[in-house]
């Protein structure tokens, strides 16, 4: 990715963290809402899990040897 994409992603992440600590911090209807920045961290971790699981599936199932069809 280009550097500008990483900068924009970082800005969005920082804005999300600030909103979690300021606006959404007082709303505790579930136990996970009491954890600061839970949704930002959870979304980031699940995004990484999705990427790595897709890579694992691609390596194990989709990739074949060069002489597979011979």
PDB file with one MODEL, atoms N, CA, C and O in Angstrom:
MODEL        1
ATOM      1  N   UNK A   1       0.844  -1.182   0.000  1.00  0.00           N
ATOM      2  CA  UNK A   1       0.000   0.000   0.000  1.00  0.00           C
ATOM      3  C   UNK A   1       0.884   1.237   0.000  1.00  0.00           C
ATOM      4  O   UNK A   1       2.017   1.227   0.480  1.00  0.00           O
ATOM      5  N   UNK A   2       0.341   2.261  -0.537  1.00  0.00           N
ATOM      6  CA  UNK A   2       1.075   3.512  -0.569  1.00  0.00           C
ATOM      7  C   UNK A   2       1.117   4.131   0.818  1.00  0.00           C
ATOM      8  O   UNK A   2       0.311   3.804   1.689  1.00  0.00           O
ATOM      9  N   UNK A   3       2.056   5.014   0.999  1.00  0.00           N
ATOM     10  CA  UNK A   3       2.231   5.663   2.297  1.00  0.00           C
ATOM     11  C   UNK A   3       1.000   6.461   2.692  1.00  0.00           C
ATOM     12  O   UNK A   3       0.647   6.503   3.870  1.00  0.00           O
ATOM     13  N   UNK A   4       0.347   7.087   1.741  1.00  0.00           N
ATOM     14  CA  UNK A   4      -0.833   7.898   2.059  1.00  0.00           C
ATOM     15  C   UNK A   4      -1.959   7.028   2.619  1.00  0.00           C
ATOM     16  O   UNK A   4      -2.724   7.477   3.472  1.00  0.00           O
ATOM     17  N   UNK A   5      -2.063   5.785   2.141  1.00  0.00           N
ATOM     18  CA  UNK A   5      -3.088   4.876   2.665  1.00  0.00           C
ATOM     19  C   UNK A   5      -2.830   4.553   4.133  1.00  0.00           C
ATOM     20  O   UNK A   5      -3.761   4.508   4.936  1.00  0.00           O
ATOM     21  N   UNK A   6      -1.563   4.329   4.481  1.00  0.00           N
ATOM     22  CA  UNK A   6      -1.221   4.043   5.877  1.00  0.00           C
ATOM     23  C   UNK A   6      -1.461   5.258   6.764  1.00  0.00           C
ATOM     24  O   UNK A   6      -1.885   5.121   7.911  1.00  0.00           O
ATOM     25  N   UNK A   7      -1.192   6.431   6.236  1.00  0.00           N
ATOM     26  CA  UNK A   7      -1.437   7.657   7.003  1.00  0.00           C
ATOM     27  C   UNK A   7      -2.930   7.827   7.259  1.00  0.00           C
ATOM     28  O   UNK A   7      -3.335   8.141   8.379  1.00  0.00           O
ATOM     29  N   UNK A   8      -3.743   7.624   6.240  1.00  0.00           N
ATOM     30  CA  UNK A   8      -5.200   7.737   6.397  1.00  0.00           C
ATOM     31  C   UNK A   8      -5.716   6.676   7.364  1.00  0.00           C
ATOM     32  O   UNK A   8      -6.571   6.966   8.201  1.00  0.00           O
ATOM     33  N   UNK A   9      -5.206   5.452   7.259  1.00  0.00           N
ATOM     34  CA  UNK A   9      -5.607   4.389   8.175  1.00  0.00           C
ATOM     35  C   UNK A   9      -5.231   4.731   9.614  1.00  0.00           C
ATOM     36  O   UNK A   9      -6.014   4.491  10.533  1.00  0.00           O
ATOM     37  N   UNK A  10      -4.052   5.283   9.813  1.00  0.00           N
ATOM     38  CA  UNK A  10      -3.625   5.690  11.151  1.00  0.00           C
ATOM     39  C   UNK A  10      -4.485   6.799  11.717  1.00  0.00           C
ATOM     40  O   UNK A  10      -4.815   6.783  12.902  1.00  0.00           O
ATOM     41  N   UNK A  11      -4.853   7.764  10.883  1.00  0.00           N
ATOM     42  CA  UNK A  11      -5.716   8.863  11.332  1.00  0.00           C
ATOM     43  C   UNK A  11      -7.089   8.333  11.732  1.00  0.00           C
ATOM     44  O   UNK A  11      -7.631   8.734  12.763  1.00  0.00           O
ATOM     45  N   UNK A  12      -7.652   7.442  10.933  1.00  0.00           N
ATOM     46  CA  UNK A  12      -8.954   6.855  11.262  1.00  0.00           C
ATOM     47  C   UNK A  12      -8.873   6.060  12.560  1.00  0.00           C
ATOM     48  O   UNK A  12      -9.793   6.110  13.376  1.00  0.00           O
ATOM     49  N   UNK A  13      -7.784   5.331  12.756  1.00  0.00           N
ATOM     50  CA  UNK A  13      -7.605   4.555  13.981  1.00  0.00           C
ATOM     51  C   UNK A  13      -7.515   5.458  15.204  1.00  0.00           C
ATOM     52  O   UNK A  13      -8.114   5.163  16.238  1.00  0.00           O
ATOM     53  N   UNK A  14      -6.772   6.552  15.093  1.00  0.00           N
ATOM     54  CA  UNK A  14      -6.644   7.490  16.217  1.00  0.00           C
ATOM     55  C   UNK A  14      -7.988   8.150  16.520  1.00  0.00           C
ATOM     56  O   UNK A  14      -8.350   8.304  17.687  1.00  0.00           O
ATOM     57  N   UNK A  15      -8.727   8.537  15.489  1.00  0.00           N
ATOM     58  CA  UNK A  15     -10.052   9.136  15.700  1.00  0.00           C
ATOM     59  C   UNK A  15     -10.977   8.140  16.396  1.00  0.00           C
ATOM     60  O   UNK A  15     -11.734   8.513  17.292  1.00  0.00           O
ATOM     61  N   UNK A  16     -10.916   6.877  15.982  1.00  0.00           N
ATOM     62  CA  UNK A  16     -11.738   5.849  16.619  1.00  0.00           C
ATOM     63  C   UNK A  16     -11.383   5.682  18.089  1.00  0.00           C
ATOM     64  O   UNK A  16     -12.268   5.553  18.935  1.00  0.00           O
ATOM     65  N   UNK A  17     -10.094   5.685  18.393  1.00  0.00           N
ATOM     66  CA  UNK A  17      -9.680   5.566  19.790  1.00  0.00           C
ATOM     67  C   UNK A  17     -10.140   6.754  20.620  1.00  0.00           C
ATOM     68  O   UNK A  17     -10.591   6.583  21.752  1.00  0.00           O
ATOM     69  N   UNK A  18     -10.029   7.956  20.066  1.00  0.00           N
ATOM     70  CA  UNK A  18     -10.466   9.150  20.796  1.00  0.00           C
ATOM     71  C   UNK A  18     -11.967   9.091  21.049  1.00  0.00           C
ATOM     72  O   UNK A  18     -12.418   9.413  22.148  1.00  0.00           O
ATOM     73  N   UNK A  19     -12.744   8.688  20.055  1.00  0.00           N
ATOM     74  CA  UNK A  19     -14.188   8.569  20.239  1.00  0.00           C
ATOM     75  C   UNK A  19     -14.539   7.513  21.280  1.00  0.00           C
ATOM     76  O   UNK A  19     -15.469   7.699  22.065  1.00  0.00           O
ATOM     77  N   UNK A  20     -13.806   6.416  21.291  1.00  0.00           N
ATOM     78  CA  UNK A  20     -14.067   5.374  22.287  1.00  0.00           C
ATOM     79  C   UNK A  20     -13.832   5.887  23.702  1.00  0.00           C
ATOM     80  O   UNK A  20     -14.598   5.568  24.611  1.00  0.00           O
ATOM     81  N   UNK A  21     -12.780   6.678  23.896  1.00  0.00           N
ATOM     82  CA  UNK A  21     -12.465   7.167  25.237  1.00  0.00           C
ATOM     83  C   UNK A  21     -13.353   8.324  25.664  1.00  0.00           C
ATOM     84  O   UNK A  21     -13.537   8.537  26.862  1.00  0.00           O
ATOM     85  N   UNK A  22     -13.911   9.080  24.722  1.00  0.00           N
ATOM     86  CA  UNK A  22     -14.678  10.269  25.095  1.00  0.00           C
ATOM     87  C   UNK A  22     -16.182  10.059  24.976  1.00  0.00           C
ATOM     88  O   UNK A  22     -16.898  10.178  25.970  1.00  0.00           O
ATOM     89  N   UNK A  23     -16.664   9.755  23.802  1.00  0.00           N
ATOM     90  CA  UNK A  23     -18.105   9.717  23.547  1.00  0.00           C
ATOM     91  C   UNK A  23     -18.741   8.431  24.068  1.00  0.00           C
ATOM     92  O   UNK A  23     -19.773   8.480  24.737  1.00  0.00           O
ATOM     93  N   UNK A  24     -18.144   7.296  23.772  1.00  0.00           N
ATOM     94  CA  UNK A  24     -18.770   6.014  24.073  1.00  0.00           C
ATOM     95  C   UNK A  24     -18.370   5.434  25.425  1.00  0.00           C
ATOM     96  O   UNK A  24     -18.815   4.339  25.768  1.00  0.00           O
ATOM     97  N   UNK A  25     -17.556   6.124  26.195  1.00  0.00           N
ATOM     98  CA  UNK A  25     -17.044   5.571  27.452  1.00  0.00           C
ATOM     99  C   UNK A  25     -18.127   5.446  28.520  1.00  0.00           C
ATOM    100  O   UNK A  25     -18.012   4.581  29.389  1.00  0.00           O
ATOM    101  N   UNK A  26     -19.162   6.262  28.493  1.00  0.00           N
ATOM    102  CA  UNK A  26     -20.178   6.220  29.529  1.00  0.00           C
ATOM    103  C   UNK A  26     -21.279   5.210  29.296  1.00  0.00           C
ATOM    104  O   UNK A  26     -22.128   5.028  30.169  1.00  0.00           O
ATOM    105  N   UNK A  27     -21.300   4.555  28.168  1.00  0.00           N
ATOM    106  CA  UNK A  27     -22.374   3.625  27.819  1.00  0.00           C
ATOM    107  C   UNK A  27     -21.930   2.204  28.150  1.00  0.00           C
ATOM    108  O   UNK A  27     -21.153   1.612  27.401  1.00  0.00           O
ATOM    109  N   UNK A  28     -22.417   1.645  29.270  1.00  0.00           N
ATOM    110  CA  UNK A  28     -21.987   0.321  29.718  1.00  0.00           C
ATOM    111  C   UNK A  28     -23.168  -0.636  29.854  1.00  0.00           C
ATOM    112  O   UNK A  28     -23.503  -1.043  30.967  1.00  0.00           O
ATOM    113  N   UNK A  29     -23.796  -0.997  28.754  1.00  0.00           N
ATOM    114  CA  UNK A  29     -24.907  -1.937  28.848  1.00  0.00           C
ATOM    115  C   UNK A  29     -24.427  -3.386  28.813  1.00  0.00           C
ATOM    116  O   UNK A  29     -25.156  -4.280  29.244  1.00  0.00           O
ATOM    117  N   UNK A  30     -23.224  -3.637  28.313  1.00  0.00           N
ATOM    118  CA  UNK A  30     -22.631  -4.970  28.278  1.00  0.00           C
ATOM    119  C   UNK A  30     -21.241  -4.899  28.895  1.00  0.00           C
ATOM    120  O   UNK A  30     -20.674  -3.814  29.026  1.00  0.00           O
ATOM    121  N   UNK A  31     -20.696  -6.037  29.270  1.00  0.00           N
ATOM    122  CA  UNK A  31     -19.388  -6.043  29.925  1.00  0.00           C
ATOM    123  C   UNK A  31     -18.287  -5.553  29.004  1.00  0.00           C
ATOM    124  O   UNK A  31     -17.329  -4.934  29.466  1.00  0.00           O
ATOM    125  N   UNK A  32     -18.405  -5.820  27.698  1.00  0.00           N
ATOM    126  CA  UNK A  32     -17.350  -5.403  26.786  1.00  0.00           C
ATOM    127  C   UNK A  32     -17.382  -3.904  26.512  1.00  0.00           C
ATOM    128  O   UNK A  32     -16.390  -3.347  26.043  1.00  0.00           O
ATOM    129  N   UNK A  33     -18.484  -3.250  26.792  1.00  0.00           N
ATOM    130  CA  UNK A  33     -18.529  -1.797  26.630  1.00  0.00           C
ATOM    131  C   UNK A  33     -17.744  -1.078  27.715  1.00  0.00           C
ATOM    132  O   UNK A  33     -17.422   0.100  27.558  1.00  0.00           O
ATOM    133  N   UNK A  34     -17.430  -1.756  28.807  1.00  0.00           N
ATOM    134  CA  UNK A  34     -16.640  -1.147  29.873  1.00  0.00           C
ATOM    135  C   UNK A  34     -15.150  -1.147  29.553  1.00  0.00           C
ATOM    136  O   UNK A  34     -14.379  -0.449  30.212  1.00  0.00           O
ATOM    137  N   UNK A  35     -14.736  -1.913  28.557  1.00  0.00           N
ATOM    138  CA  UNK A  35     -13.326  -1.964  28.169  1.00  0.00           C
ATOM    139  C   UNK A  35     -13.059  -0.827  27.186  1.00  0.00           C
ATOM    140  O   UNK A  35     -13.714  -0.750  26.147  1.00  0.00           O
ATOM    141  N   UNK A  36     -12.105   0.059  27.498  1.00  0.00           N
ATOM    142  CA  UNK A  36     -11.808   1.169  26.587  1.00  0.00           C
ATOM    143  C   UNK A  36     -11.291   0.658  25.237  1.00  0.00           C
ATOM    144  O   UNK A  36     -10.435  -0.225  25.190  1.00  0.00           O
ATOM    145  N   UNK A  37     -11.803   1.206  24.170  1.00  0.00           N
ATOM    146  CA  UNK A  37     -11.398   0.904  22.793  1.00  0.00           C
ATOM    147  C   UNK A  37     -11.616  -0.561  22.427  1.00  0.00           C
ATOM    148  O   UNK A  37     -10.879  -1.103  21.604  1.00  0.00           O
ATOM    149  N   UNK A  38     -12.607  -1.205  23.020  1.00  0.00           N
ATOM    150  CA  UNK A  38     -12.843  -2.626  22.752  1.00  0.00           C
ATOM    151  C   UNK A  38     -13.172  -2.868  21.284  1.00  0.00           C
ATOM    152  O   UNK A  38     -12.611  -3.775  20.669  1.00  0.00           O
ATOM    153  N   UNK A  39     -14.061  -2.081  20.723  1.00  0.00           N
ATOM    154  CA  UNK A  39     -14.490  -2.318  19.344  1.00  0.00           C
ATOM    155  C   UNK A  39     -13.372  -2.038  18.343  1.00  0.00           C
ATOM    156  O   UNK A  39     -13.281  -2.711  17.316  1.00  0.00           O
ATOM    157  N   UNK A  40     -12.533  -1.065  18.625  1.00  0.00           N
ATOM    158  CA  UNK A  40     -11.403  -0.794  17.739  1.00  0.00           C
ATOM    159  C   UNK A  40     -10.408  -1.948  17.776  1.00  0.00           C
ATOM    160  O   UNK A  40      -9.937  -2.399  16.732  1.00  0.00           O
ATOM    161  N   UNK A  41     -10.094  -2.420  18.960  1.00  0.00           N
ATOM    162  CA  UNK A  41      -9.152  -3.529  19.104  1.00  0.00           C
ATOM    163  C   UNK A  41      -9.754  -4.817  18.556  1.00  0.00           C
ATOM    164  O   UNK A  41      -9.074  -5.564  17.853  1.00  0.00           O
ATOM    165  N   UNK A  42     -11.015  -5.084  18.867  1.00  0.00           N
ATOM    166  CA  UNK A  42     -11.682  -6.288  18.379  1.00  0.00           C
ATOM    167  C   UNK A  42     -11.745  -6.300  16.851  1.00  0.00           C
ATOM    168  O   UNK A  42     -11.477  -7.326  16.226  1.00  0.00           O
ATOM    169  N   UNK A  43     -12.093  -5.172  16.257  1.00  0.00           N
ATOM    170  CA  UNK A  43     -12.145  -5.091  14.802  1.00  0.00           C
ATOM    171  C   UNK A  43     -10.790  -5.308  14.165  1.00  0.00           C
ATOM    172  O   UNK A  43     -10.683  -5.980  13.139  1.00  0.00           O
ATOM    173  N   UNK A  44      -9.746  -4.740  14.769  1.00  0.00           N
ATOM    174  CA  UNK A  44      -8.392  -4.905  14.245  1.00  0.00           C
ATOM    175  C   UNK A  44      -7.945  -6.358  14.345  1.00  0.00           C
ATOM    176  O   UNK A  44      -7.385  -6.898  13.391  1.00  0.00           O
ATOM    177  N   UNK A  45      -8.181  -6.991  15.476  1.00  0.00           N
ATOM    178  CA  UNK A  45      -7.777  -8.389  15.663  1.00  0.00           C
ATOM    179  C   UNK A  45      -8.552  -9.309  14.723  1.00  0.00           C
ATOM    180  O   UNK A  45      -7.969 -10.223  14.141  1.00  0.00           O
ATOM    181  N   UNK A  46      -9.846  -9.084  14.567  1.00  0.00           N
ATOM    182  CA  UNK A  46     -10.636  -9.930  13.674  1.00  0.00           C
ATOM    183  C   UNK A  46     -10.255  -9.716  12.209  1.00  0.00           C
ATOM    184  O   UNK A  46     -10.320 -10.649  11.408  1.00  0.00           O
ATOM    185  N   UNK A  47      -9.863  -8.508  11.860  1.00  0.00           N
ATOM    186  CA  UNK A  47      -9.383  -8.242  10.501  1.00  0.00           C
ATOM    187  C   UNK A  47      -8.099  -9.023  10.240  1.00  0.00           C
ATOM    188  O   UNK A  47      -7.936  -9.625   9.178  1.00  0.00           O
ATOM    189  N   UNK A  48      -7.188  -9.010  11.213  1.00  0.00           N
ATOM    190  CA  UNK A  48      -5.963  -9.795  11.075  1.00  0.00           C
ATOM    191  C   UNK A  48      -6.271 -11.288  10.992  1.00  0.00           C
ATOM    192  O   UNK A  48      -5.658 -12.004  10.200  1.00  0.00           O
ATOM    193  N   UNK A  49      -7.210 -11.759  11.799  1.00  0.00           N
ATOM    194  CA  UNK A  49      -7.585 -13.173  11.760  1.00  0.00           C
ATOM    195  C   UNK A  49      -8.167 -13.549  10.400  1.00  0.00           C
ATOM    196  O   UNK A  49      -7.879 -14.627   9.880  1.00  0.00           O
ATOM    197  N   UNK A  50      -8.972 -12.679   9.829  1.00  0.00           N
ATOM    198  CA  UNK A  50      -9.548 -12.938   8.513  1.00  0.00           C
ATOM    199  C   UNK A  50      -8.466 -13.000   7.442  1.00  0.00           C
ATOM    200  O   UNK A  50      -8.501 -13.868   6.570  1.00  0.00           O
ATOM    201  N   UNK A  51      -7.515 -12.091   7.504  1.00  0.00           N
ATOM    202  CA  UNK A  51      -6.431 -12.069   6.518  1.00  0.00           C
ATOM    203  C   UNK A  51      -5.584 -13.330   6.616  1.00  0.00           C
ATOM    204  O   UNK A  51      -5.304 -13.971   5.604  1.00  0.00           O
ATOM    205  N   UNK A  52      -5.172 -13.692   7.844  1.00  0.00           N
ATOM    206  CA  UNK A  52      -4.306 -14.855   8.002  1.00  0.00           C
ATOM    207  C   UNK A  52      -5.038 -16.164   7.708  1.00  0.00           C
ATOM    208  O   UNK A  52      -4.435 -17.098   7.181  1.00  0.00           O
ATOM    209  N   UNK A  53      -6.312 -16.244   8.036  1.00  0.00           N
ATOM    210  CA  UNK A  53      -7.053 -17.461   7.700  1.00  0.00           C
ATOM    211  C   UNK A  53      -7.248 -17.581   6.193  1.00  0.00           C
ATOM    212  O   UNK A  53      -7.214 -18.690   5.659  1.00  0.00           O
ATOM    213  N   UNK A  54      -7.450 -16.476   5.505  1.00  0.00           N
ATOM    214  CA  UNK A  54      -7.566 -16.525   4.047  1.00  0.00           C
ATOM    215  C   UNK A  54      -6.244 -16.946   3.412  1.00  0.00           C
ATOM    216  O   UNK A  54      -6.233 -17.698   2.437  1.00  0.00           O
ATOM    217  N   UNK A  55      -5.130 -16.463   3.960  1.00  0.00           N
ATOM    218  CA  UNK A  55      -3.824 -16.884   3.447  1.00  0.00           C
ATOM    219  C   UNK A  55      -3.596 -18.369   3.696  1.00  0.00           C
ATOM    220  O   UNK A  55      -3.061 -19.069   2.837  1.00  0.00           O
ATOM    221  N   UNK A  56      -3.995 -18.845   4.855  1.00  0.00           N
ATOM    222  CA  UNK A  56      -3.831 -20.259   5.173  1.00  0.00           C
ATOM    223  C   UNK A  56      -4.661 -21.127   4.238  1.00  0.00           C
ATOM    224  O   UNK A  56      -4.180 -22.147   3.745  1.00  0.00           O
ATOM    225  N   UNK A  57      -5.891 -20.733   3.996  1.00  0.00           N
ATOM    226  CA  UNK A  57      -6.748 -21.485   3.080  1.00  0.00           C
ATOM    227  C   UNK A  57      -6.167 -21.466   1.675  1.00  0.00           C
ATOM    228  O   UNK A  57      -6.178 -22.485   0.984  1.00  0.00           O
ATOM    229  N   UNK A  58      -5.663 -20.325   1.252  1.00  0.00           N
ATOM    230  CA  UNK A  58      -5.088 -20.221  -0.087  1.00  0.00           C
ATOM    231  C   UNK A  58      -3.849 -21.095  -0.219  1.00  0.00           C
ATOM    232  O   UNK A  58      -3.639 -21.713  -1.263  1.00  0.00           O
ATOM    233  N   UNK A  59      -3.028 -21.155   0.821  1.00  0.00           N
ATOM    234  CA  UNK A  59      -1.819 -21.973   0.743  1.00  0.00           C
ATOM    235  C   UNK A  59      -2.136 -23.460   0.778  1.00  0.00           C
ATOM    236  O   UNK A  59      -1.534 -24.233   0.032  1.00  0.00           O
ATOM    237  N   UNK A  60      -3.061 -23.873   1.620  1.00  0.00           N
ATOM    238  CA  UNK A  60      -3.339 -25.298   1.802  1.00  0.00           C
ATOM    239  C   UNK A  60      -4.231 -25.879   0.706  1.00  0.00           C
ATOM    240  O   UNK A  60      -4.030 -27.021   0.292  1.00  0.00           O
ATOM    241  N   UNK A  61      -5.193 -25.128   0.242  1.00  0.00           N
ATOM    242  CA  UNK A  61      -6.197 -25.684  -0.668  1.00  0.00           C
ATOM    243  C   UNK A  61      -5.982 -25.251  -2.116  1.00  0.00           C
ATOM    244  O   UNK A  61      -6.022 -26.078  -3.027  1.00  0.00           O
ATOM    245  N   UNK A  62      -5.756 -23.976  -2.323  1.00  0.00           N
ATOM    246  CA  UNK A  62      -5.739 -23.468  -3.692  1.00  0.00           C
ATOM    247  C   UNK A  62      -4.412 -23.663  -4.409  1.00  0.00           C
ATOM    248  O   UNK A  62      -4.398 -23.902  -5.617  1.00  0.00           O
ATOM    249  N   UNK A  63      -3.303 -23.567  -3.699  1.00  0.00           N
ATOM    250  CA  UNK A  63      -2.001 -23.722  -4.349  1.00  0.00           C
ATOM    251  C   UNK A  63      -1.734 -25.189  -4.643  1.00  0.00           C
ATOM    252  O   UNK A  63      -1.939 -26.051  -3.788  1.00  0.00           O
ATOM    253  N   UNK A  64      -1.283 -25.463  -5.840  1.00  0.00           N
ATOM    254  CA  UNK A  64      -0.933 -26.819  -6.251  1.00  0.00           C
ATOM    255  C   UNK A  64       0.487 -26.801  -6.807  1.00  0.00           C
ATOM    256  O   UNK A  64       1.038 -25.743  -7.110  1.00  0.00           O
ATOM    257  N   UNK A  65       1.067 -27.994  -6.934  1.00  0.00           N
ATOM    258  CA  UNK A  65       2.393 -28.099  -7.524  1.00  0.00           C
ATOM    259  C   UNK A  65       2.364 -27.654  -8.980  1.00  0.00           C
ATOM    260  O   UNK A  65       1.308 -27.570  -9.607  1.00  0.00           O
ATOM    261  N   UNK A  66       3.547 -27.375  -9.492  1.00  0.00           N
ATOM    262  CA  UNK A  66       3.651 -26.937 -10.890  1.00  0.00           C
ATOM    263  C   UNK A  66       3.185 -28.048 -11.830  1.00  0.00           C
ATOM    264  O   UNK A  66       2.548 -27.765 -12.844  1.00  0.00           O
ATOM    265  N   UNK A  67       3.487 -29.290 -11.514  1.00  0.00           N
ATOM    266  CA  UNK A  67       3.141 -30.434 -12.367  1.00  0.00           C
ATOM    267  C   UNK A  67       1.836 -31.102 -11.939  1.00  0.00           C
ATOM    268  O   UNK A  67       1.651 -32.290 -12.204  1.00  0.00           O
ATOM    269  N   UNK A  68       0.954 -30.401 -11.306  1.00  0.00           N
ATOM    270  CA  UNK A  68      -0.284 -30.987 -10.781  1.00  0.00           C
ATOM    271  C   UNK A  68      -1.175 -31.535 -11.894  1.00  0.00           C
ATOM    272  O   UNK A  68      -1.765 -32.604 -11.739  1.00  0.00           O
ATOM    273  N   UNK A  69      -1.279 -30.826 -13.003  1.00  0.00           N
ATOM    274  CA  UNK A  69      -2.183 -31.240 -14.077  1.00  0.00           C
ATOM    275  C   UNK A  69      -1.504 -32.106 -15.132  1.00  0.00           C
ATOM    276  O   UNK A  69      -2.143 -32.475 -16.117  1.00  0.00           O
ATOM    277  N   UNK A  70      -0.243 -32.438 -14.956  1.00  0.00           N
ATOM    278  CA  UNK A  70       0.458 -33.276 -15.946  1.00  0.00           C
ATOM    279  C   UNK A  70       0.228 -34.737 -15.713  1.00  0.00           C
ATOM    280  O   UNK A  70       0.746 -35.569 -16.457  1.00  0.00           O
TER     281      UNK A  70
ENDMDL
END
